[in-house]
Amino acid sequence: MHANGRYYGGSFNPVPDAEPDDGLLDVLLVRDVSRATVLRVIGKYKAGHYAQLPELIRHFRCRRVHIRCDRESEINLDGELMMSRDVTFEIAPQSIRFFYPRGLTYHAAAEQGGEHIAAT
């Protein structure tokens, strides 16, 4: 599952059109796959081509995600590990302010269109 930072883990960009301030979570639900399948498709996932793998990955945009597991499972929160059988992720509107160097952008549309939105 993925949330709303567009990049993570170094250079992974699984949802290049995710916007951290649009009020929605971009969630990728990946079916249970073998290690061999992971090795075969990780490049497409990393580059944001999840739509080329509809038999393995579904994309949802929502404000809230609730997950229930039959047993305690690992939950990775930006590198922090917690264990739970029941967890909810939801948008908390206008709860954090972003800042970034002048000349850079975190908006996918501006990045793809060649525009640069600078912090003011």
C-alpha positions as CSV (number, residue, x, y, z in Angstrom):
1,M,0.0,0.0,0.0
2,H,1.1,3.5,-0.7
3,A,0.0,6.8,0.7
4,N,0.7,10.3,-0.6
5,G,4.4,11.0,-0.7
6,R,5.2,10.5,-4.4
7,Y,8.7,9.2,-3.8
8,Y,10.0,6.8,-1.1
9,G,12.7,4.3,-0.6
10,G,15.3,6.2,-2.5
11,S,13.8,6.4,-6.0
12,F,10.5,4.6,-5.8
13,N,7.7,6.6,-7.5
14,P,4.8,4.2,-7.7
15,V,2.1,6.8,-8.1
16,P,3.6,9.7,-10.0
17,D,0.4,11.7,-10.1
18,A,-0.3,11.6,-6.3
19,E,-0.6,15.0,-4.8
20,P,0.2,15.4,-1.1
21,D,-2.3,18.3,-0.7
22,D,-5.4,17.2,-2.7
23,G,-7.2,15.8,0.3
24,L,-7.0,12.2,-0.9
25,L,-4.9,9.2,-0.3
26,D,-3.6,7.3,-3.3
27,V,-3.6,3.6,-2.3
28,L,-2.2,0.7,-4.3
29,L,-3.5,-2.7,-3.3
30,V,-1.1,-5.4,-4.4
31,R,-2.3,-9.0,-4.5
32,D,-0.3,-11.7,-2.7
33,V,2.6,-12.4,-5.1
34,S,5.6,-14.7,-5.1
35,R,9.2,-13.4,-4.9
36,A,9.7,-14.3,-8.5
37,T,6.7,-12.1,-9.5
38,V,8.1,-9.3,-7.4
39,L,11.4,-9.5,-9.2
40,R,9.6,-9.5,-12.5
41,V,7.4,-6.5,-11.9
42,I,9.3,-4.3,-9.4
43,G,10.7,-2.1,-12.1
44,K,7.3,-1.2,-13.4
45,Y,6.0,-0.6,-9.9
46,K,9.0,1.6,-9.0
47,A,8.6,3.7,-12.1
48,G,4.9,4.3,-11.6
49,H,3.6,1.9,-14.2
50,Y,1.2,0.1,-11.9
51,A,-1.6,0.5,-14.4
52,Q,0.2,-2.0,-16.7
53,L,-0.3,-4.6,-14.0
54,P,-4.1,-4.7,-13.4
55,E,-4.0,-8.4,-12.6
56,L,-1.7,-7.6,-9.6
57,I,-2.3,-4.0,-8.5
58,R,-5.5,-1.9,-8.0
59,H,-5.4,1.9,-7.4
60,F,-7.9,3.6,-5.2
61,R,-8.2,7.3,-4.2
62,C,-10.0,7.9,-0.9
63,R,-10.0,9.9,2.3
64,R,-9.9,6.9,4.6
65,V,-8.6,3.3,4.6
66,H,-9.5,0.8,7.3
67,I,-7.6,-2.5,7.3
68,R,-8.5,-5.6,9.4
69,C,-6.2,-8.7,9.6
70,D,-6.9,-12.2,10.9
71,R,-3.7,-12.0,12.9
72,E,-1.3,-9.3,14.1
73,S,0.6,-8.0,11.1
74,E,3.5,-5.7,10.4
75,I,2.6,-2.1,9.5
76,N,5.4,0.2,8.2
77,L,4.8,3.8,8.9
78,D,7.6,5.6,7.0
79,G,10.2,3.2,8.4
80,E,8.6,2.8,11.8
81,L,7.3,-0.7,12.5
82,M,4.2,-1.3,14.5
83,M,2.1,-4.5,14.9
84,S,-1.7,-4.5,14.7
85,R,-4.8,-6.4,13.6
86,D,-6.8,-3.3,13.0
87,V,-5.6,0.0,11.6
88,T,-7.1,3.1,10.0
89,F,-5.4,5.7,7.9
90,E,-7.2,8.9,7.1
91,I,-6.7,12.4,5.8
92,A,-6.3,15.2,8.4
93,P,-6.9,18.3,6.2
94,Q,-4.5,21.2,6.6
95,S,-2.6,19.5,9.4
96,I,0.9,20.0,8.0
97,R,2.6,22.7,6.0
98,F,5.1,21.9,3.3
99,F,8.1,23.9,2.4
100,Y,10.7,23.1,-0.3
101,P,13.6,24.8,-2.0
102,R,12.8,27.5,-4.5
103,G,12.6,26.1,-8.1
104,L,11.4,22.7,-7.0
105,T,7.8,21.4,-6.9
106,Y,5.9,18.6,-5.3
107,H,3.0,18.9,-7.7
108,A,2.9,16.1,-10.3
109,A,1.1,18.2,-13.0
110,A,3.6,21.1,-12.7
111,E,6.5,18.7,-12.8
112,Q,5.2,16.8,-15.9
113,G,4.3,20.1,-17.7
114,G,7.8,21.6,-17.2
115,E,6.5,24.3,-14.9
116,H,8.2,25.0,-11.5
117,I,6.2,26.2,-8.5
118,A,8.5,28.0,-6.1
119,A,7.9,28.5,-2.4
120,T,7.1,32.1,-1.6
